[in-house]
Amino acid sequence: AFVGWFLLTAARDEEAGAIVRYAVAGLTVADVMTANPHTAPAGIAVDDFIRDYLLGDRHSSYPVERPDGSICGLITLGQLRALSPVERTSTLVADAAIPLAQVPVARSDEPVTVLAERVASSAGHRVLVMRDSDHVVGIVTARDLARFVDVHEWRCQSRLRDCELVLAQAADRLLLTIMRAAVRLRSAWSRADLNSPA
């Protein structure tokens, strides 16, 4: 019984994986990313960043931007929470951030499938989408990716249900046509039997 359950579960997982792969085929990182994310200035104190940028904003992570516009890391709520109130006043955003070398990155033209492994492998569960080695054009979070896959999987399943419905309707019409032909054929045979000399 356990082996049967395992095989059934594996088959369902494989089917779900196939649906997801079909749903995201041909899509790129640009289709998932939040373009032009808000950034955090590298050279200000964490306390100032929280007060002037974070409060009232809906984002939970920010690429950290140097004065020249290049990106040097990623600051998340996790990094901010790890600092004591005293540390927040004396620590620069750049010093509290995850260094860029430790943040997964992607290009906007890469297939969306590359994101799953990269998002899962990062401490902040985010991928920065870079135009070149230090200019950010977008960000993808694990939540963005999960929502994207859910929506596209739902669309794919909806299309499959529509196809199944069309096929079922076509099969019903074909069956009805066959049944009508069988009735006509039986009627023709009956008339032939009545008209034939015995």
C-alpha positions in Angstrom: 0.0 0.0 0.0 2.8 2.4 0.9 4.5 1.8 -2.5 1.3 2.5 -4.3 0.8 5.7 -2.4 4.3 6.7 -3.1 3.9 6.1 -6.8 0.6 8.0 -6.9 2.2 10.9 -5.1 5.2 10.9 -7.4 2.9 10.8 -10.5 0.9 13.7 -9.2 4.1 15.7 -8.5 5.4 14.9 -12.0 2.1 16.0 -13.5 2.2 19.3 -11.5 5.8 19.8 -12.5 4.9 19.3 -16.2 2.0 21.7 -15.9 4.3 24.3 -14.3 7.0 23.8 -17.0 4.3 24.2 -19.7 2.8 27.2 -18.0 6.1 29.1 -17.8 7.6 27.9 -21.1 8.9 30.9 -23.1 8.6 33.4 -20.3 11.6 35.4 -19.0 12.8 36.9 -15.8 11.4 40.3 -17.0 7.9 38.8 -16.9 8.2 38.1 -13.2 10.4 40.9 -11.8 9.3 44.1 -10.1 10.9 46.6 -12.4 12.9 49.6 -11.1 12.8 48.6 -7.4 13.1 51.2 -4.7 16.8 51.4 -3.6 18.5 52.2 -0.3 21.3 54.8 -0.2 24.5 53.1 0.9 25.9 56.0 2.8 23.2 56.7 5.4 22.6 55.3 8.8 20.2 52.4 9.1 18.1 54.4 11.5 17.7 57.2 8.9 16.9 54.7 6.2 14.1 53.2 8.4 12.7 56.6 9.2 13.0 58.3 5.8 12.6 55.3 3.4 11.2 52.2 4.9 8.3 53.4 7.0 5.2 53.8 4.9 6.7 51.7 2.1 5.4 48.3 1.2 8.7 46.7 0.2 10.7 44.4 2.5 14.0 44.5 0.6 16.0 47.1 -1.2 19.0 47.0 -3.5 21.7 49.2 -1.8 22.9 52.0 -4.1 26.1 53.9 -4.1 26.2 57.6 -4.9 27.3 56.7 -8.5 24.2 54.6 -9.0 25.9 51.2 -8.8 24.5 48.5 -6.6 26.7 47.1 -3.7 24.3 44.8 -1.9 20.8 44.1 -0.7 19.2 45.2 2.6 16.2 43.2 3.9 14.0 43.5 7.0 16.0 40.6 8.4 19.2 42.6 8.4 17.5 45.6 9.9 15.9 43.5 12.7 19.3 42.0 13.6 20.6 45.4 14.6 20.1 46.8 18.1 18.6 50.4 18.3 22.1 51.7 19.2 23.7 49.9 16.2 21.0 51.3 13.9 22.2 54.9 14.6 25.9 54.1 13.9 25.8 51.5 11.1 25.6 52.5 7.5 23.1 50.7 5.2 26.0 49.4 3.1 27.6 47.8 6.2 24.4 46.1 7.3 23.5 44.8 3.8 24.1 41.5 2.2 27.1 42.1 -0.1 26.3 42.0 -3.8 28.7 39.0 -4.3 26.4 37.0 -2.0 23.1 38.0 -3.7 21.9 35.9 -6.5 21.5 37.8 -9.8 19.8 37.2 -13.1 19.4 39.0 -16.4 16.0 40.1 -17.5 16.2 38.0 -20.7 17.0 34.7 -18.9 14.2 32.0 -18.8 12.0 32.3 -15.7 12.9 28.8 -14.8 16.4 29.9 -13.6 14.8 31.8 -10.7 13.6 28.9 -8.6 17.0 27.6 -7.7 18.5 31.1 -7.3 15.7 32.3 -5.0 15.9 29.2 -2.9 19.7 29.4 -2.5 19.8 33.0 -1.1 19.5 34.0 2.5 17.2 36.9 1.6 15.1 34.7 -0.9 15.5 37.4 -3.5 17.2 37.7 -6.9 18.4 41.0 -8.2 17.9 41.5 -11.9 20.9 43.3 -13.3 21.5 45.1 -16.5 25.3 44.8 -16.1 27.5 43.9 -13.2 26.3 46.7 -10.9 23.1 48.3 -12.2 19.8 46.9 -11.1 16.7 46.8 -13.3 14.4 44.6 -11.1 14.0 42.3 -8.2 12.3 39.0 -7.7 11.2 37.6 -4.4 10.3 34.0 -3.5 6.7 35.3 -3.0 6.7 36.9 -6.5 7.9 33.7 -8.0 5.3 31.5 -6.1 2.5 33.8 -7.1 3.6 33.9 -10.7 3.8 30.1 -10.9 0.4 29.8 -9.2 -1.3 32.2 -11.6 0.3 30.6 -14.7 -0.4 27.1 -13.4 -4.0 28.0 -12.9 -4.2 29.5 -16.4 -2.7 26.4 -17.9 -5.1 24.1 -16.0 -8.0 26.3 -17.0 -6.9 26.0 -20.7 -6.6 22.2 -20.2 -10.1 22.0 -18.7 -11.4 24.1 -21.7 -9.7 21.6 -24.1 -11.1 18.7 -22.1 -14.6 20.2 -22.4 -14.2 20.8 -26.1 -13.0 17.2 -26.6 -15.8 15.8 -24.5 -18.4 17.8 -26.5 -16.8 16.6 -29.7 -16.9 13.0 -28.5 -20.6 13.4 -27.5 -21.4 14.8 -31.0 -19.5 12.0 -32.6 -21.3 9.4 -30.5 -24.7 10.9 -31.3 -23.8 10.9 -35.0 -22.8 7.2 -34.8 -26.0 6.3 -32.9 -28.2 8.1 -35.5 -26.3 6.3 -38.3 -26.8 3.0 -36.5 -30.6 3.7 -36.1 -30.8 4.6 -39.8 -28.9 1.5 -40.8 -31.1 -0.7 -38.6 -34.2 0.9 -40.1 -32.9 0.3 -43.6 -32.1 -3.3 -42.8 -35.6 -3.8 -41.3 -37.2 -2.3 -44.5 -35.0 -4.5 -46.6 -36.1 -7.6 -44.6 -39.8 -6.7 -45.1 -39.4 -6.1 -48.8 -37.4 -9.2 -49.5 -39.3 -12.4 -50.7 -39.2 -15.1 -48.1 
